[in-house]
């Protein structure tokens, strides 16, 4: 079941073991995952789900990944990452020539793959949270400003005292003002994917932030909860 607010990746892969591992891993990383097991099915799924990114194996039944990429490129600029066999340089070259954005070679590590996916999506400006490090200078949302270089947060001209994790969490939320960020994504970016525990630590930090930036923390207008998904930093209404 797709979760609203998450980017959707279409995984096109005919090896069941890879599909299972990718579905579990990418779901944990905050993606909705759709799958196709051959080239023809990939084209049908592409039309049905309109993914934010396609992870496309080169070697597929019925139609090669190269041909799938070529056909999709005639109608869409959706980010495409090709998956090639180790050392298959010719596949890599051809894949890039027909419009793929990047490639990874099997076997690959999940963290490397996800980093490639997020980088490609950032370049396209689709479906993935803006990393705080991608922003330059102070971030200003209404009368709240955050300067990552000086590690300062100002509210209405007054400076707020903020521990590191609260600062990092606020930085991520403000950098993505107007977008829903899931709990999984927030925990991954602020505490890392090796974080062990539940979401209570995140909720406690959100509560502390609200106590500093909200006029009425019990009825927040800036940092709001999106039930069943995560949190969103609201842009001021015009």
C-alpha positions as protocol buffer text, in pm:
chain_id: "A"
residue {
  index: 1
  type: UNK
  ca { x: 0 y: 0 z: 0 }
}
residue {
  index: 2
  type: UNK
  ca { x: 148 y: 334 z: -103 }
}
residue {
  index: 3
  type: UNK
  ca { x: 202 y: 591 z: 171 }
}
residue {
  index: 4
  type: UNK
  ca { x: 115 y: 949 z: 86 }
}
residue {
  index: 5
  type: UNK
  ca { x: 411 y: 1187 z: 96 }
}
residue {
  index: 6
  type: UNK
  ca { x: 670 y: 923 z: 11 }
}
residue {
  index: 7
  type: UNK
  ca { x: 847 y: 918 z: -326 }
}
residue {
  index: 8
  type: UNK
  ca { x: 768 y: 614 z: -541 }
}
residue {
  index: 9
  type: UNK
  ca { x: 1041 y: 403 z: -700 }
}
residue {
  index: 10
  type: UNK
  ca { x: 966 y: 150 z: -971 }
}
residue {
  index: 11
  type: UNK
  ca { x: 1204 y: -146 z: -932 }
}
residue {
  index: 12
  type: UNK
  ca { x: 1241 y: -339 z: -1258 }
}
residue {
  index: 13
  type: UNK
  ca { x: 1425 y: -662 z: -1180 }
}
residue {
  index: 14
  type: UNK
  ca { x: 1369 y: -1027 z: -1268 }
}
residue {
  index: 15
  type: UNK
  ca { x: 1565 y: -1183 z: -979 }
}
residue {
  index: 16
  type: UNK
  ca { x: 1320 y: -1245 z: -695 }
}
residue {
  index: 17
  type: UNK
  ca { x: 1588 y: -1227 z: -424 }
}
residue {
  index: 18
  type: UNK
  ca { x: 1690 y: -877 z: -534 }
}
residue {
  index: 19
  type: UNK
  ca { x: 1329 y: -763 z: -558 }
}
residue {
  index: 20
  type: UNK
  ca { x: 1253 y: -883 z: -204 }
}
residue {
  index: 21
  type: UNK
  ca { x: 1565 y: -721 z: -56 }
}
residue {
  index: 22
  type: UNK
  ca { x: 1506 y: -394 z: -241 }
}
residue {
  index: 23
  type: UNK
  ca { x: 1141 y: -379 z: -140 }
}
residue {
  index: 24
  type: UNK
  ca { x: 1228 y: -420 z: 227 }
}
residue {
  index: 25
  type: UNK
  ca { x: 1531 y: -190 z: 219 }
}
residue {
  index: 26
  type: UNK
  ca { x: 1380 y: 92 z: 17 }
}
residue {
  index: 27
  type: UNK
  ca { x: 1058 y: 88 z: 218 }
}
residue {
  index: 28
  type: UNK
  ca { x: 1266 y: 134 z: 532 }
}
residue {
  index: 29
  type: UNK
  ca { x: 1442 y: 426 z: 361 }
}
residue {
  index: 30
  type: UNK
  ca { x: 1111 y: 606 z: 310 }
}
residue {
  index: 31
  type: UNK
  ca { x: 1010 y: 503 z: -44 }
}
residue {
  index: 32
  type: UNK
  ca { x: 696 y: 350 z: -184 }
}
residue {
  index: 33
  type: UNK
  ca { x: 810 y: 53 z: -392 }
}
residue {
  index: 34
  type: UNK
  ca { x: 641 y: -76 z: -707 }
}
residue {
  index: 35
  type: UNK
  ca { x: 787 y: -374 z: -894 }
}
residue {
  index: 36
  type: UNK
  ca { x: 801 y: -516 z: -1244 }
}
residue {
  index: 37
  type: UNK
  ca { x: 973 y: -840 z: -1345 }
}
residue {
  index: 38
  type: UNK
  ca { x: 1024 y: -786 z: -1718 }
}
residue {
  index: 39
  type: UNK
  ca { x: 1054 y: -504 z: -1969 }
}
residue {
  index: 40
  type: UNK
  ca { x: 698 y: -519 z: -2098 }
}
residue {
  index: 41
  type: UNK
  ca { x: 553 y: -510 z: -1746 }
}
residue {
  index: 42
  type: UNK
  ca { x: 783 y: -217 z: -1664 }
}
residue {
  index: 43
  type: UNK
  ca { x: 626 y: -3 z: -1936 }
}
residue {
  index: 44
  type: UNK
  ca { x: 274 y: -84 z: -1814 }
}
residue {
  index: 45
  type: UNK
  ca { x: 365 y: -12 z: -1451 }
}
residue {
  index: 46
  type: UNK
  ca { x: 531 y: 314 z: -1553 }
}
residue {
  index: 47
  type: UNK
  ca { x: 203 y: 436 z: -1702 }
}
residue {
  index: 48
  type: UNK
  ca { x: 0 y: 315 z: -1403 }
}
residue {
  index: 49
  type: UNK
  ca { x: 203 y: 448 z: -1108 }
}
residue {
  index: 50
  type: UNK
  ca { x: 396 y: 749 z: -1250 }
}
residue {
  index: 51
  type: UNK
  ca { x: 705 y: 681 z: -1035 }
}
residue {
  index: 52
  type: UNK
  ca { x: 946 y: 945 z: -905 }
}
residue {
  index: 53
  type: UNK
  ca { x: 1242 y: 723 z: -1001 }
}
residue {
  index: 54
  type: UNK
  ca { x: 1303 y: 399 z: -1190 }
}
residue {
  index: 55
  type: UNK
  ca { x: 1563 y: 143 z: -1085 }
}
residue {
  index: 56
  type: UNK
  ca { x: 1608 y: -51 z: -1407 }
}
residue {
  index: 57
  type: UNK
  ca { x: 1805 y: -371 z: -1460 }
}
residue {
  index: 58
  type: UNK
  ca { x: 1973 y: -400 z: -1800 }
}
residue {
  index: 59
  type: UNK
  ca { x: 1915 y: -775 z: -1842 }
}
residue {
  index: 60
  type: UNK
  ca { x: 1540 y: -840 z: -1846 }
}
residue {
  index: 61
  type: UNK
  ca { x: 1302 y: -1092 z: -2007 }
}
residue {
  index: 62
  type: UNK
  ca { x: 1086 y: -985 z: -2305 }
}
residue {
  index: 63
  type: UNK
  ca { x: 1256 y: -647 z: -2349 }
}
residue {
  index: 64
  type: UNK
  ca { x: 1598 y: -525 z: -2236 }
}
residue {
  index: 65
  type: UNK
  ca { x: 1642 y: -246 z: -1986 }
}
residue {
  index: 66
  type: UNK
  ca { x: 1816 y: -45 z: -2258 }
}
residue {
  index: 67
  type: UNK
  ca { x: 1505 y: -59 z: -2476 }
}
residue {
  index: 68
  type: UNK
  ca { x: 1279 y: 21 z: -2180 }
}
residue {
  index: 69
  type: UNK
  ca { x: 1490 y: 324 z: -2100 }
}
residue {
  index: 70
  type: UNK
  ca { x: 1485 y: 441 z: -2462 }
}
residue {
  index: 71
  type: UNK
  ca { x: 1104 y: 414 z: -2483 }
}
residue {
  index: 72
  type: UNK
  ca { x: 1044 y: 589 z: -2152 }
}
residue {
  index: 73
  type: UNK
  ca { x: 1277 y: 872 z: -2249 }
}
residue {
  index: 74
  type: UNK
  ca { x: 1057 y: 946 z: -2550 }
}
residue {
  index: 75
  type: UNK
  ca { x: 775 y: 1048 z: -2315 }
}
residue {
  index: 76
  type: UNK
  ca { x: 928 y: 1135 z: -1978 }
}
residue {
  index: 77
  type: UNK
  ca { x: 1236 y: 1272 z: -1802 }
}
residue {
  index: 78
  type: UNK
  ca { x: 1176 y: 1066 z: -1487 }
}
residue {
  index: 79
  type: UNK
  ca { x: 1509 y: 982 z: -1317 }
}
residue {
  index: 80
  type: UNK
  ca { x: 1640 y: 641 z: -1425 }
}
residue {
  index: 81
  type: UNK
  ca { x: 1923 y: 445 z: -1264 }
}
residue {
  index: 82
  type: UNK
  ca { x: 2044 y: 143 z: -1462 }
}
residue {
  index: 83
  type: UNK
  ca { x: 2160 y: -172 z: -1283 }
}
residue {
  index: 84
  type: UNK
  ca { x: 2434 y: -359 z: -1468 }
}
residue {
  index: 85
  type: UNK
  ca { x: 2634 y: -675 z: -1416 }
}
residue {
  index: 86
  type: UNK
  ca { x: 2971 y: -620 z: -1253 }
}
residue {
  index: 87
  type: UNK
  ca { x: 3224 y: -499 z: -1509 }
}
residue {
  index: 88
  type: UNK
  ca { x: 2970 y: -468 z: -1793 }
}
residue {
  index: 89
  type: UNK
  ca { x: 3115 y: -141 z: -1921 }
}
residue {
  index: 90
  type: UNK
  ca { x: 2935 y: -160 z: -2257 }
}
residue {
  index: 91
  type: UNK
  ca { x: 2595 y: -178 z: -2082 }
}
residue {
  index: 92
  type: UNK
  ca { x: 2686 y: 126 z: -1877 }
}
residue {
  index: 93
  type: UNK
  ca { x: 2788 y: 330 z: -2179 }
}
residue {
  index: 94
  type: UNK
  ca { x: 2482 y: 236 z: -2382 }
}
residue {
  index: 95
  type: UNK
  ca { x: 2252 y: 298 z: -2087 }
}
residue {
  index: 96
  type: UNK
  ca { x: 2385 y: 650 z: -2041 }
}
residue {
  index: 97
  type: UNK
  ca { x: 2364 y: 714 z: -2414 }
}
residue {
  index: 98
  type: UNK
  ca { x: 1992 y: 632 z: -2425 }
}
residue {
  index: 99
  type: UNK
  ca { x: 1916 y: 863 z: -2135 }
}
residue {
  index: 100
  type: UNK
  ca { x: 1985 y: 693 z: -1801 }
}
residue {
  index: 101
  type: UNK
  ca { x: 2087 y: 936 z: -1526 }
}
residue {
  index: 102
  type: UNK
  ca { x: 2323 y: 703 z: -1341 }
}
residue {
  index: 103
  type: UNK
  ca { x: 2412 y: 337 z: -1300 }
}
residue {
  index: 104
  type: UNK
  ca { x: 2508 y: 90 z: -1028 }
}
residue {
  index: 105
  type: UNK
  ca { x: 2677 y: -247 z: -1070 }
}
residue {
  index: 106
  type: UNK
  ca { x: 2571 y: -567 z: -894 }
}
residue {
  index: 107
  type: UNK
  ca { x: 2638 y: -652 z: -621 }
}
residue {
  index: 108
  type: UNK
  ca { x: 2576 y: -315 z: -457 }
}
residue {
  index: 109
  type: UNK
  ca { x: 2536 y: -192 z: -101 }
}
residue {
  index: 110
  type: UNK
  ca { x: 2197 y: -52 z: -3 }
}
residue {
  index: 111
  type: UNK
  ca { x: 2344 y: 267 z: 143 }
}
residue {
  index: 112
  type: UNK
  ca { x: 2535 y: 339 z: -179 }
}
residue {
  index: 113
  type: UNK
  ca { x: 2228 y: 270 z: -391 }
}
residue {
  index: 114
  type: UNK
  ca { x: 2004 y: 497 z: -180 }
}
residue {
  index: 115
  type: UNK
  ca { x: 2265 y: 773 z: -189 }
}
residue {
  index: 116
  type: UNK
  ca { x: 2272 y: 751 z: -571 }
}
residue {
  index: 117
  type: UNK
  ca { x: 1892 y: 757 z: -585 }
}
residue {
  index: 118
  type: UNK
  ca { x: 1864 y: 1062 z: -363 }
}
residue {
  index: 119
  type: UNK
  ca { x: 2136 y: 1244 z: -555 }
}
residue {
  index: 120
  type: UNK
  ca { x: 1962 y: 1184 z: -888 }
}
residue {
  index: 121
  type: UNK
  ca { x: 1626 y: 1291 z: -748 }
}
residue {
  index: 122
  type: UNK
  ca { x: 1776 y: 1607 z: -600 }
}
residue {
  index: 123
  type: UNK
  ca { x: 1915 y: 1699 z: -942 }
}
residue {
  index: 124
  type: UNK
  ca { x: 1569 y: 1651 z: -1090 }
}
residue {
  index: 125
  type: UNK
  ca { x: 1403 y: 1829 z: -798 }
}
residue {
  index: 126
  type: UNK
  ca { x: 1152 y: 1547 z: -745 }
}
residue {
  index: 127
  type: UNK
  ca { x: 1026 y: 1330 z: -466 }
}
residue {
  index: 128
  type: UNK
  ca { x: 1306 y: 1342 z: -209 }
}
residue {
  index: 129
  type: UNK
  ca { x: 1377 y: 1565 z: 87 }
}
residue {
  index: 130
  type: UNK
  ca { x: 1624 y: 1847 z: 40 }
}
residue {
  index: 131
  type: UNK
  ca { x: 1936 y: 1767 z: 238 }
}
residue {
  index: 132
  type: UNK
  ca { x: 2028 y: 2050 z: 474 }
}
residue {
  index: 133
  type: UNK
  ca { x: 2381 y: 2051 z: 335 }
}
residue {
  index: 134
  type: UNK
  ca { x: 2239 y: 2134 z: -8 }
}
residue {
  index: 135
  type: UNK
  ca { x: 2118 y: 2472 z: 117 }
}
residue {
  index: 136
  type: UNK
  ca { x: 2351 y: 2771 z: 126 }
}
residue {
  index: 137
  type: UNK
  ca { x: 2336 y: 3040 z: 392 }
}
residue {
  index: 138
  type: UNK
  ca { x: 2053 y: 3105 z: 635 }
}
residue {
  index: 139
  type: UNK
  ca { x: 1711 y: 2946 z: 587 }
}
residue {
  index: 140
  type: UNK
  ca { x: 1424 y: 3184 z: 655 }
}
residue {
  index: 141
  type: UNK
  ca { x: 1063 y: 3074 z: 700 }
}
residue {
  index: 142
  type: UNK
  ca { x: 841 y: 3359 z: 817 }
}
residue {
  index: 143
  type: UNK
  ca { x: 1001 y: 3524 z: 1120 }
}
residue {
  index: 144
  type: UNK
  ca { x: 1215 y: 3218 z: 1198 }
}
residue {
  index: 145
  type: UNK
  ca { x: 1566 y: 3194 z: 1056 }
}
residue {
  index: 146
  type: UNK
  ca { x: 1834 y: 2929 z: 1092 }
}
residue {
  index: 147
  type: UNK
  ca { x: 2199 y: 2983 z: 1002 }
}
residue {
  index: 148
  type: UNK
  ca { x: 2385 y: 2649 z: 971 }
}
residue {
  index: 149
  type: UNK
  ca { x: 2727 y: 2812 z: 943 }
}
residue {
  index: 150
  type: UNK
  ca { x: 2693 y: 3007 z: 1268 }
}
residue {
  index: 151
  type: UNK
  ca { x: 2467 y: 2749 z: 1434 }
}
residue {
  index: 152
  type: UNK
  ca { x: 2215 y: 3018 z: 1524 }
}
residue {
  index: 153
  type: UNK
  ca { x: 1836 y: 3021 z: 1530 }
}
residue {
  index: 154
  type: UNK
  ca { x: 1655 y: 3354 z: 1548 }
}
residue {
  index: 155
  type: UNK
  ca { x: 1284 y: 3397 z: 1615 }
}
residue {
  index: 156
  type: UNK
  ca { x: 1153 y: 3750 z: 1565 }
}
residue {
  index: 157
  type: UNK
  ca { x: 1507 y: 3881 z: 1613 }
}
residue {
  index: 158
  type: UNK
  ca { x: 1562 y: 3696 z: 1942 }
}
residue {
  index: 159
  type: UNK
  ca { x: 1812 y: 3410 z: 1957 }
}
residue {
  index: 160
  type: UNK
  ca { x: 1705 y: 3059 z: 2064 }
}
residue {
  index: 161
  type: UNK
  ca { x: 1929 y: 2818 z: 2250 }
}
residue {
  index: 162
  type: UNK
  ca { x: 1922 y: 2479 z: 2083 }
}
residue {
  index: 163
  type: UNK
  ca { x: 2116 y: 2152 z: 2138 }
}
residue {
  index: 164
  type: UNK
  ca { x: 2273 y: 1986 z: 1833 }
}
residue {
  index: 165
  type: UNK
  ca { x: 2004 y: 1728 z: 1755 }
}
residue {
  index: 166
  type: UNK
  ca { x: 1723 y: 1980 z: 1791 }
}
residue {
  index: 167
  type: UNK
  ca { x: 1914 y: 2213 z: 1562 }
}
residue {
  index: 168
  type: UNK
  ca { x: 1972 y: 1938 z: 1303 }
}
residue {
  index: 169
  type: UNK
  ca { x: 1606 y: 1836 z: 1315 }
}
residue {
  index: 170
  type: UNK
  ca { x: 1485 y: 2194 z: 1274 }
}
residue {
  index: 171
  type: UNK
  ca { x: 1737 y: 2245 z: 993 }
}
residue {
  index: 172
  type: UNK
  ca { x: 1601 y: 1946 z: 801 }
}
residue {
  index: 173
  type: UNK
  ca { x: 1238 y: 2048 z: 853 }
}
residue {
  index: 174
  type: UNK
  ca { x: 1294 y: 2411 z: 754 }
}
residue {
  index: 175
  type: UNK
  ca { x: 1497 y: 2309 z: 448 }
}
residue {
  index: 176
  type: UNK
  ca { x: 1188 y: 2113 z: 340 }
}
residue {
  index: 177
  type: UNK
  ca { x: 924 y: 2367 z: 447 }
}
residue {
  index: 178
  type: UNK
  ca { x: 585 y: 2278 z: 302 }
}
residue {
  index: 179
  type: UNK
  ca { x: 671 y: 1909 z: 254 }
}
residue {
  index: 180
  type: UNK
  ca { x: 574 y: 1612 z: 468 }
}
residue {
  index: 181
  type: UNK
  ca { x: 875 y: 1423 z: 602 }
}
residue {
  index: 182
  type: UNK
  ca { x: 806 y: 1076 z: 736 }
}
residue {
  index: 183
  type: UNK
  ca { x: 931 y: 968 z: 1077 }
}
residue {
  index: 184
  type: UNK
  ca { x: 1161 y: 717 z: 907 }
}
residue {
  index: 185
  type: UNK
  ca { x: 1322 y: 985 z: 691 }
}
residue {
  index: 186
  type: UNK
  ca { x: 1368 y: 1224 z: 985 }
}
residue {
  index: 187
  type: UNK
  ca { x: 1526 y: 957 z: 1202 }
}
residue {
  index: 188
  type: UNK
  ca { x: 1755 y: 845 z: 919 }
}
residue {
  index: 189
  type: UNK
  ca { x: 1878 y: 1198 z: 841 }
}
residue {
  index: 190
  type: UNK
  ca { x: 1921 y: 1318 z: 1199 }
}
residue {
  index: 191
  type: UNK
  ca { x: 2017 y: 1005 z: 1393 }
}
residue {
  index: 192
  type: UNK
  ca { x: 2141 y: 782 z: 1110 }
}
residue {
  index: 193
  type: UNK
  ca { x: 2021 y: 453 z: 967 }
}
residue {
  index: 194
  type: UNK
  ca { x: 2194 y: 262 z: 1248 }
}
residue {
  index: 195
  type: UNK
  ca { x: 1959 y: 422 z: 1505 }
}
residue {
  index: 196
  type: UNK
  ca { x: 1807 y: 159 z: 1734 }
}
residue {
  index: 197
  type: UNK
  ca { x: 1476 y: 228 z: 1905 }
}
residue {
  index: 198
  type: UNK
  ca { x: 1130 y: 359 z: 1830 }
}
residue {
  index: 199
  type: UNK
  ca { x: 1007 y: 702 z: 1725 }
}
residue {
  index: 200
  type: UNK
  ca { x: 970 y: 836 z: 2081 }
}
residue {
  index: 201
  type: UNK
  ca { x: 1308 y: 1010 z: 2066 }
}
residue {
  index: 202
  type: UNK
  ca { x: 1194 y: 1198 z: 1755 }
}
residue {
  index: 203
  type: UNK
  ca { x: 862 y: 1291 z: 1915 }
}
residue {
  index: 204
  type: UNK
  ca { x: 1037 y: 1423 z: 2226 }
}
residue {
  index: 205
  type: UNK
  ca { x: 1263 y: 1643 z: 2013 }
}
residue {
  index: 206
  type: UNK
  ca { x: 962 y: 1772 z: 1819 }
}
residue {
  index: 207
  type: UNK
  ca { x: 789 y: 1856 z: 2148 }
}
residue {
  index: 208
  type: UNK
  ca { x: 1096 y: 2048 z: 2266 }
}
residue {
  index: 209
  type: UNK
  ca { x: 1118 y: 2237 z: 1938 }
}
residue {
  index: 210
  type: UNK
  ca { x: 754 y: 2335 z: 1960 }
}
residue {
  index: 211
  type: UNK
  ca { x: 816 y: 2468 z: 2309 }
}
residue {
  index: 212
  type: UNK
  ca { x: 1069 y: 2708 z: 2160 }
}
residue {
  index: 213
  type: UNK
  ca { x: 919 y: 2812 z: 1826 }
}
residue {
  index: 214
  type: UNK
  ca { x: 541 y: 2794 z: 1876 }
}
residue {
  index: 215
  type: UNK
  ca { x: 324 y: 3060 z: 2042 }
}
residue {
  index: 216
  type: UNK
  ca { x: 102 y: 2778 z: 2167 }
}
residue {
  index: 217
  type: UNK
  ca { x: 296 y: 2447 z: 2166 }
}
residue {
  index: 218
  type: UNK
  ca { x: -25 y: 2251 z: 2233 }
}
residue {
  index: 219
  type: UNK
  ca { x: -173 y: 2388 z: 1910 }
}
residue {
  index: 220
  type: UNK
  ca { x: 127 y: 2417 z: 1676 }
}
residue {
  index: 221
  type: UNK
  ca { x: 104 y: 2625 z: 1361 }
}
residue {
  index: 222
  type: UNK
  ca { x: 463 y: 2595 z: 1238 }
}
residue {
  index: 223
  type: UNK
  ca { x: 569 y: 2236 z: 1309 }
}
residue {
  index: 224
  type: UNK
  ca { x: 256 y: 2028 z: 1251 }
}
residue {
  index: 225
  type: UNK
  ca { x: 186 y: 1656 z: 1278 }
}
residue {
  index: 226
  type: UNK
  ca { x: 60 y: 1477 z: 969 }
}
residue {
  index: 227
  type: UNK
  ca { x: -120 y: 1185 z: 1125 }
}
residue {
  index: 228
  type: UNK
  ca { x: 7 y: 846 z: 1017 }
}
residue {
  index: 229
  type: UNK
  ca { x: 299 y: 996 z: 821 }
}
residue {
  index: 230
  type: UNK
  ca { x: 527 y: 1232 z: 1007 }
}
residue {
  index: 231
  type: UNK
  ca { x: 578 y: 1606 z: 1037 }
}
residue {
  index: 232
  type: UNK
  ca { x: 569 y: 1915 z: 819 }
}
residue {
  index: 233
  type: UNK
  ca { x: 710 y: 2263 z: 870 }
}
residue {
  index: 234
  type: UNK
  ca { x: 440 y: 2495 z: 742 }
}
residue {
  index: 235
  type: UNK
  ca { x: 517 y: 2789 z: 518 }
}
residue {
  index: 236
  type: UNK
  ca { x: 352 y: 3112 z: 635 }
}
residue {
  index: 237
  type: UNK
  ca { x: 21 y: 3174 z: 463 }
}
residue {
  index: 238
  type: UNK
  ca { x: 18 y: 3475 z: 232 }
}
